[in-house]
Amino acid sequence: MSAAKPLIYDGLQCGHFDRAVFESLLKGGVRCVTVTLGFWENAIESMESITRWRALARANSDIVSIALNSGDIDRAVSEGKLALLLGFQNAVLFESRIAFVELFADMGVRVVQLTYNNQNDLGGSCYEEHDSGLARYGKEVIREMNACGMLVDLSHVGNRTTLDAVKHSQKPVAISHANADSLFPHKRNKTDDVLHALRDNGGVIGCATYRNITGNHYCASVDNWCEMVARTVDIAGIDHVGIGTDRSHNTTVKDLDWMRTGRWTRGPDYGAGSATNTGKAPPADWFKEPENLGLVSDGLARRGFNAAEVAKLTHGNWHRVYKAVFG
């Protein structure tokens, strides 16, 4: 069965958005996307990023709006607009001040990843040799995020710290942009026990299209990618899988260097790449333009998912989690 009118939520994208990107996403049926406002930025730099996004949303208010809750997302969908959820891929913006969690929530931030590629004062990262687990401060931040209506994102977080975070969160959590390690082994991907814990927590994993953590096979066609989604459903369950492409818009080598090295090293770091794979990963073969996300609904239908299941995978599971966390 073909989904006649795609409705898609993307759990994470990044890069430099502009009106052309917004229009392309809308053309593909995307009606909600979590955008990345920062990776290594401190509190002041993060506030500056929020002001830039507010200005961008204001300049394009006829087609986008910043969403603070599930009702705002519903309103954007009904108006034919793209709902933007403001997110950060690291918790350094809180600067070890627990009160800053509420402060940034009041400024509209709705998604924060506990750690990025390095250990921080909350817990361990996927790239550290030893995952420390969730720190005492990390437990306090999760408690505060639950209270403030901010989604706990565990995508780049180490597996031990992820399991600790799932245990301590009183609300559903997210792995906004990763894949199952059993389907494509990579430090950025999540082991089956983590996905089972996510399922039991009521959370969602957003399946990524980023080639370095997805692999050439699943990037070769939308049907191959939907095969990966189907196999992820076999692990985590139909209610706990969504889309989280990790699509990067208009990024340059300078942007890539900042994402990978920030201010923490003088030497090279390859992120999800390697010494033999140093550059920007090419997009999935089927996902050359943002609007190509509109192909996913039919691809899932061809994999045998019925209309209700396609709706869960393309937007419904994310909407359930957002409503539980944001209201």
C-alpha positions as CSV (number, residue, x, y, z in Angstrom):
1,M,0.0,0.0,0.0
2,S,1.4,3.4,-0.9
3,A,1.3,6.3,1.5
4,A,-0.4,9.0,-0.7
5,K,0.6,12.0,1.4
6,P,3.9,11.5,3.2
7,L,4.2,13.1,6.6
8,I,7.7,12.9,8.0
9,Y,9.4,14.0,11.2
10,D,13.2,13.9,11.1
11,G,14.8,13.5,14.5
12,L,18.0,15.3,13.6
13,Q,19.6,17.4,10.9
14,C,22.5,19.8,11.0
15,G,24.4,22.3,8.9
16,H,23.5,25.7,7.4
17,F,19.7,25.9,6.7
18,D,18.2,28.5,4.4
19,R,14.9,29.0,2.6
20,A,15.9,26.6,-0.2
21,V,16.5,23.8,2.4
22,F,13.2,24.5,4.1
23,E,11.3,24.5,0.8
24,S,13.0,21.2,-0.3
25,L,12.1,19.5,3.1
26,L,8.5,20.7,2.7
27,K,8.3,19.4,-0.8
28,G,9.3,15.9,0.5
29,G,6.6,15.9,3.1
30,V,8.8,16.8,6.1
31,R,6.8,18.7,8.7
32,C,9.0,18.5,11.8
33,V,12.8,18.5,12.1
34,T,15.1,18.8,15.0
35,V,17.9,21.2,14.0
36,T,21.4,21.3,15.5
37,L,22.3,24.7,17.0
38,G,25.7,23.6,18.4
39,F,28.3,21.0,19.2
40,W,31.1,22.5,21.4
41,E,29.7,26.0,22.0
42,N,29.5,27.5,25.5
43,A,26.5,29.2,27.0
44,I,27.0,32.6,25.4
45,E,27.8,31.1,22.0
46,S,24.7,28.9,22.3
47,M,22.5,31.9,23.1
48,E,23.9,33.6,20.0
49,S,22.9,30.5,18.0
50,I,19.4,30.7,19.4
51,T,19.1,34.3,18.3
52,R,20.3,33.4,14.8
53,W,17.7,30.7,14.5
54,R,15.0,32.9,15.8
55,A,15.9,35.5,13.1
56,L,16.0,32.8,10.4
57,A,12.6,31.5,11.5
58,R,11.2,35.0,11.6
59,A,12.5,35.7,8.1
60,N,10.8,32.6,6.8
61,S,7.7,32.6,9.0
62,D,5.4,31.9,6.1
63,I,6.9,28.4,5.8
64,V,8.5,27.5,9.2
65,S,7.9,28.0,12.9
66,I,9.8,27.1,16.0
67,A,7.8,24.5,18.0
68,L,7.8,24.4,21.8
69,N,5.3,21.5,22.3
70,S,3.4,18.9,20.3
71,G,0.5,21.4,19.8
72,D,2.9,23.7,18.0
73,I,3.9,20.8,15.7
74,D,0.3,20.0,15.0
75,R,-0.4,23.6,14.2
76,A,2.5,23.8,11.8
77,V,1.4,20.7,10.1
78,S,-2.2,22.0,9.7
79,E,-0.8,25.3,8.2
80,G,1.5,23.5,5.8
81,K,4.6,24.7,7.6
82,L,7.8,23.0,8.8
83,A,8.0,22.8,12.6
84,L,11.6,23.4,14.0
85,L,12.7,21.8,17.2
86,L,15.8,23.6,18.6
87,G,18.5,21.1,19.7
88,F,22.1,20.8,20.7
89,Q,24.5,17.9,20.2
90,N,26.3,18.5,23.5
91,A,25.4,19.5,27.0
92,V,28.4,21.9,27.4
93,L,26.0,24.8,26.9
94,F,24.9,24.3,30.6
95,E,28.5,25.0,31.8
96,S,28.0,22.7,34.9
97,R,25.2,25.0,36.1
98,I,22.1,23.0,36.8
99,A,19.9,26.1,36.7
100,F,21.0,26.6,33.0
101,V,18.9,23.6,32.0
102,E,15.7,25.5,32.9
103,L,17.1,28.7,31.4
104,F,17.7,27.2,28.0
105,A,14.4,25.4,28.1
106,D,12.8,28.8,28.6
107,M,14.7,30.0,25.5
108,G,13.0,27.3,23.5
109,V,15.6,24.5,23.5
110,R,13.8,21.1,23.4
111,V,16.5,18.5,22.6
112,V,20.0,18.2,24.2
113,Q,22.4,15.3,23.7
114,L,24.2,14.5,26.9
115,T,27.7,14.1,25.4
116,Y,29.1,14.6,21.9
117,N,32.3,12.9,20.8
118,N,34.2,13.3,24.0
119,Q,33.7,12.6,27.7
120,N,32.2,15.6,29.5
121,D,31.1,16.2,33.1
122,L,27.8,14.3,32.5
123,G,29.2,11.0,31.3
124,G,31.0,9.0,28.7
125,S,31.1,9.3,24.9
126,C,31.0,6.6,22.2
127,Y,34.6,7.4,21.2
128,E,36.3,7.2,24.6
129,E,38.3,4.0,25.3
130,H,36.6,3.6,28.6
131,D,32.9,4.6,29.1
132,S,32.7,6.1,32.6
133,G,28.9,5.8,32.9
134,L,26.6,8.5,34.0
135,A,28.1,11.0,36.5
136,R,26.3,12.4,39.5
137,Y,25.9,15.7,37.7
138,G,24.5,13.8,34.7
139,K,21.8,12.3,36.8
140,E,20.9,15.8,38.0
141,V,20.8,17.1,34.5
142,I,18.5,14.3,33.4
143,R,16.2,15.0,36.3
144,E,16.1,18.7,35.4
145,M,15.5,18.0,31.7
146,N,12.6,15.7,32.6
147,A,11.1,18.5,34.7
148,C,11.7,21.2,32.1
149,G,10.3,19.3,29.1
150,M,13.6,18.8,27.3
151,L,14.3,15.5,25.4
152,V,17.3,13.5,26.5
153,D,19.3,12.6,23.3
154,L,21.8,9.7,23.6
155,S,23.1,9.4,20.1
156,H,26.8,10.0,20.6
157,V,26.8,8.8,24.2
158,G,28.7,5.7,25.2
159,N,26.7,2.5,25.7
160,R,27.2,2.2,29.4
161,T,26.3,5.9,29.9
162,T,23.3,5.4,27.6
163,L,22.0,2.5,29.7
164,D,22.5,4.5,32.9
165,A,20.6,7.5,31.4
166,V,17.7,5.3,30.3
167,K,17.5,3.9,33.8
168,H,17.5,7.4,35.4
169,S,15.1,9.1,33.0
170,Q,11.5,9.3,34.1
171,K,10.4,10.2,30.6
172,P,11.1,8.6,27.2
173,V,14.5,9.3,25.8
174,A,15.8,9.4,22.2
175,I,18.7,8.1,20.1
176,S,17.9,10.8,17.5
177,H,20.4,9.8,14.8
178,A,22.2,6.4,14.9
179,N,21.7,2.8,13.7
180,A,21.8,-0.7,15.2
181,D,25.4,-1.8,15.7
182,S,24.4,-5.4,14.9
183,L,23.3,-4.2,11.4
184,F,26.4,-2.0,10.8
185,P,29.2,-2.2,13.4
186,H,30.4,1.2,14.4
187,K,31.2,3.0,17.7
188,R,28.5,5.5,16.9
189,N,25.9,2.8,16.6
190,K,23.9,1.2,19.4
191,T,24.1,-2.4,20.6
192,D,20.9,-4.5,20.8
193,D,20.8,-4.4,24.7
194,V,20.7,-0.6,24.4
195,L,17.9,-0.7,21.9
196,H,16.0,-3.1,24.2
197,A,16.4,-0.7,27.1
198,L,15.2,2.2,24.8
199,R,12.2,0.1,24.0
200,D,11.4,-0.5,27.6
201,N,11.8,3.2,28.3
202,G,9.2,4.1,25.6
203,G,11.8,6.0,23.6
204,V,12.7,6.1,19.9
205,I,15.8,5.6,17.7
206,G,15.9,7.7,14.6
207,C,17.6,5.6,11.8
208,A,20.4,7.6,10.2
209,T,21.4,8.0,6.5
210,Y,24.9,9.3,7.3
211,R,27.0,7.0,5.2
212,N,29.9,6.5,7.7
213,I,27.5,4.9,10.2
214,T,25.0,3.4,7.7
215,G,27.2,1.7,5.1
216,N,27.2,1.6,1.4
217,H,24.6,-1.2,1.2
218,Y,21.9,0.6,3.1
219,C,22.8,3.9,1.3
220,A,22.5,2.4,-2.1
221,S,18.7,2.7,-2.5
222,V,15.7,3.8,-0.5
223,D,14.5,0.1,-0.5
224,N,17.9,-1.0,1.0
225,W,17.6,1.8,3.7
226,C,14.0,0.7,4.5
227,E,15.4,-2.9,4.8
228,M,17.6,-1.5,7.6
229,V,14.6,0.2,9.2
230,A,12.7,-3.1,9.1
231,R,15.6,-5.0,10.7
232,T,15.8,-2.3,13.4
233,V,12.0,-2.8,14.0
234,D,12.8,-6.5,14.6
235,I,15.2,-5.4,17.4
236,A,13.4,-2.5,19.0
237,G,9.8,-2.9,18.0
238,I,7.4,-1.0,15.7
239,D,6.7,1.7,18.3
240,H,10.3,2.6,18.9
241,V,11.8,3.3,15.5
242,G,11.7,6.5,13.5
243,I,13.8,8.7,11.1
244,G,16.9,10.6,12.2
245,T,18.8,11.2,9.0
246,D,21.8,13.2,10.4
247,R,21.6,15.1,7.1
248,S,24.0,18.0,6.9
249,H,23.2,21.0,4.8
250,N,25.7,23.3,3.1
251,T,28.6,22.3,5.3
252,T,32.2,23.0,4.4
253,V,35.5,21.6,5.4
254,K,35.7,24.3,8.1
255,D,32.4,23.1,9.5
256,L,33.5,19.5,9.5
257,D,36.7,20.4,11.3
258,W,34.8,22.2,14.0
259,M,32.4,19.3,14.5
260,R,35.3,16.9,14.9
261,T,38.0,18.9,16.7
262,G,36.3,21.9,18.3
263,R,38.8,23.5,20.6
264,W,39.9,20.4,22.4
265,T,42.8,19.2,20.2
266,R,45.6,20.6,18.0
267,G,45.7,17.3,16.0
268,P,43.4,15.7,13.5
269,D,40.3,13.8,14.5
270,Y,38.1,12.0,12.0
271,G,34.9,11.6,13.9
272,A,32.9,8.8,12.3
273,G,35.4,8.6,9.5
274,S,39.0,7.4,9.6
275,A,42.5,8.2,8.5
276,T,41.6,6.7,5.1
277,N,38.2,8.4,5.0
278,T,38.8,11.9,6.1
279,G,36.5,14.1,4.1
280,K,32.8,14.8,4.1
281,A,30.8,11.5,3.5
282,P,28.7,11.6,0.4
283,P,25.0,11.5,1.0
284,A,23.0,8.3,0.5
285,D,22.6,7.5,-3.2
286,W,18.8,7.9,-2.9
287,F,19.0,11.0,-0.7
288,K,20.7,13.6,-2.9
289,E,18.2,16.4,-2.0
290,P,16.3,17.0,1.2
291,E,13.0,16.4,-0.6
292,N,14.0,12.8,-1.3
293,L,12.9,11.9,2.2
294,G,9.4,11.8,0.6
295,L,10.5,8.4,-0.9
296,V,10.6,6.7,2.4
297,S,6.9,6.2,2.9
298,D,6.5,4.2,-0.2
299,G,9.7,2.3,0.5
300,L,8.4,1.2,3.8
301,A,5.2,0.1,2.2
302,R,7.1,-2.0,-0.2
303,R,8.9,-3.7,2.7
304,G,5.4,-4.9,3.9
305,F,4.5,-2.3,6.5
306,N,0.8,-1.4,6.5
307,A,-0.4,2.2,6.5
308,A,-0.6,2.5,10.3
309,E,2.9,1.1,10.7
310,V,4.3,3.5,8.1
311,A,2.7,6.3,9.9
312,K,4.4,5.3,13.2
313,L,7.8,5.0,11.5
314,T,7.6,8.2,9.6
315,H,6.2,10.5,12.3
316,G,3.9,8.9,14.8
317,N,6.5,7.5,17.1
318,W,8.3,10.8,17.3
319,H,5.1,12.6,18.0
320,R,4.2,10.3,20.8
321,V,7.6,10.9,22.5
322,Y,7.5,14.6,21.9
323,K,4.0,14.8,23.5
324,A,5.2,12.8,26.5
325,V,8.3,15.0,27.0
326,F,7.2,18.5,25.9
327,G,3.4,18.3,26.4
